[in-house]
Amino acid sequence: MLTTGLRHQPFNICDNKKADQQPMKRTVLTLWLVLALASNVWRWVYPVQPHANVDQRLLQVSEFIGDTRTGQYKQIAIREYGEPAATTPILLLHGTPVASSAMTGLGQLLGEQYYVISPDMPGYAGSAQPLDDYSSITHARYMADLLDSLNIDAVHVVAYSQGGAAAIAFADFFPQRTRSLALLSTIGVQELELFGSYPLNHAVYAGQLAIWRAVQWLIPHFGTLDDAILGTGYARNLTDTDQRVLRPMLRRIDAPAVIVHGRHDGMVPYAAALEHHRLLPQSELVTLDAGHEPVYASPAMVIPGLTDFLNRVESAIAITRDQATTTRRAVAEKPFDATQREALTGAALLVMLLAIIVASYVSEDIACIAAGLLAAQGVITLPAAILASLIGLFSGDLALFFAGRWLGPPMLSRLVPDDKLTASKHWLAARGAFVIIASRFVPGTRLPTYVAAGALQLPPLTFIAYFGIATLIWTPLLVSLSAVYGAVALDWLEHYATFGIWMLLGSLLALWLLIRIVPPLFTWEGRRRALGRWQRLTRFEFWPSWIFYAPVVIANVCFALRYRSLTVFTLANPGIPLGGLAGESKSHILNALRDSGAVAPFAVIKQGAIQQRVLALDEFVDHYPIVLKPDQGERGRDVEIVRNRDQALDYLQRVVSDVIAQAFVEGEEFGILYCRRPDTAHGQIVSLAHKGKTTIVGDGAQSLKHLILADARAVCMASFFEQQFAHRLHDIPAAGERVHLNAIGTHCRGSLFTDANQYLTPELDAEIDRISKCFDGFYIGRFDLFAADAAALGAGRGLKLVELNGITSEPAHIYHPGASLLSAWRTVIQHWHHAWQIGALLRKNGLRPPGVRAVLRGLRDTTYLNREVKPPQSSIHAEH
């Protein structure tokens, strides 16, 4: 006896305002994703192009990666000042992120006496970009090739800031082409660059580049950011350049040299100029009462010392390394003495402290370790290092929290169900202090923890109290330990530089786990859902079709090669279009089987005016329930049992295509896969499966939702059943009441398929063989039919056929719980092999397989017809 028999239990309804906001949030997120995708496609189709000015000349040079020519060519844009004369030309190299335009003032002043070539180095402004290698070593090779294209043998190399690394490499690689070397506020030795450590500096550079890449990919900018002044060229030049090689290079350079440096330079410390002057015993040192900017802001300040040096080189008065005093050469050979480095003061100190703060936004641990190392080297005091680190960590953590608070909720509402979101909030509220404080001591967990705290709306004052306590403990400790144990810290950073990107990905994974996975595990419901997800992952019967069928596709490719055709398998059922691969009409197949006497009564409701469809339905229906399903469809799409005329009318209004109305058949449902070769008189059943219902039993106390999650099988498809019965989830089935969660014998809609080959008898085999022969042109496929019980099935008595599928039929017994994956693959591949064999035999008999285009057209049409739709909200049917 069918009955609803359910007591209603009230439940909370989502806030209307929140519900109204959801479509807008989804729209904004969708629009952002579409624009970000479109932006990246645009950047791929229209990559950034060099933009040389009208006053620049364009030249072609060989492309380099390191020391190797690739065989390709790149464009270099140059500015020229002065006229070629008897004096040696000047090669004027800019720094980063600026290009040659920043050197215009200095170039014009030098051009009054010399011929000056000022290039945009590759990767910048008017020269070729992007590059595979932005390192200073490679830039030096490019400059040599540029001089070749201009037919210039030797130059005075004048370089500013980051350009100094390329100038030093050029002077070392090409000593015969380097008449002199002028380093204007340039970088050089690694020990005096930024934090003084290669792994430390490059960990910061790598983080900076990763952030920039994320900005490029995630912000819809359509290429406008690809040529930003602090963009790829700047970040890659820093990341690709290894300054550790510059110290031995400086020791080998023989050409006359001058070093012009500001005493208050906050970008490249004056100590670097002193060290370069020591390593170049032939060099002259010109100290300016300025910072880092005179080269482009006040070039007239630089010109006197620079031109005086160049004139003396031209007059052969300036000395080379071999001509330097013995004392200067002996000093140059001594190792670097870090204790001689002066502590920073004034503007330079402020710049360094700001650098620590900014570095903390890339990696808090790196910033703290860097501050400790700088304190150990005497560059800054330990209290200053701790203070800068505290400011950086505090401001960065606040930014993460408020970013999560402002940006997180829209994304969470899209990605995380409301019940899980609520559970996560309760979990964090209960354990927030432990989680936040503990994350401070576990690298890689802070970003996800703080963003999650904001996204889950933890009160700001509570968060500040938690992480403030942790920061005040952690920061002085880490900075002080780094100052004392610098070597250990550097070793850690060496590993960070290698695995930094994986740590970033690990942080993102931890964020996902923290929000979506971990909090629900503290509730019974969360653990049951996790179990259901795990079973869906580990039991192939729940895998997506594209995963399960990957080996089958490979096998079919092999069959195509073996039978020398891509489509011969579609001949296996000549009476069905494409053999039942796609687009077949259920009514056409059932009509072909009418003479068997086994087809359940049915009628076709054609598409058209709703009044005509209703009349056709009324003519067929004698009593309800009946089954309604599309004439073309698969995997249970839009198949419904309707129990009254109102439900039928609603169905016909929703499904406007041709529909089959079929009598509802009582009994047990089975799937029988049949196969017969064209050259044999009889076929046989190759698979027999029982299609059972997923049923739960009420206890009079628990809701339907609870019972679904508690059931060992239903939990595997909990999301599907909850969506299907969304309007009944909080109803409470009566004690002993059996509730069938699925009424349709389709595996993807919850049916339990079990191996029923034990019921296979000669009588059943003969009856199915008889039925199949009533359909001229059918050889292989699966009958879906009903029998009163297993005994009636075995006797082949009273079978009612509801559907017949062609070559895409599955041997349904493979989905028996606990069945072997390898056995399932073997069975399905064998089924497809039968289709290929039958098709090949019929081809020998004169049938011609359809073309590939026809098959693809059928697949396309079927894909359109069977696009995924939400399952209907079913009325629960239960029995005592």
PyMOL commands that set and color helices and strands:
alter all, ss='L'
color gray80, all
select helices_A, chain A and resi 16-45+100-110+136-149+163-173+175-177+190-192+198-218+232-240+243-252+270-279+294-297+299-314+321-323+326-332+338-340+346-362+364-376+382-415+418-440+446-455+460-484+486-517+519-522+524-538+540-542+545-548+550-563+568-571+577-580+586-592+594-596+610-620+645-654+704-710+714-724+726-728+747-749+757-759+762-773+790-795+812-815+821-844+852-865
alter helices_A, ss='H'
color red, helices_A
select strands_A, chain A and resi 2-3+6-7+57-65+68-81+90-93+116-119+155-160+178-184+257-262+283-288+602-605+626-630+640-642+659-663+668-675+684-692+695-697+732-733+738-740+752-755+780-787+800-805+877-879
alter strands_A, ss='S'
color yellow, strands_A
deselect
rebuild
show_as cartoon
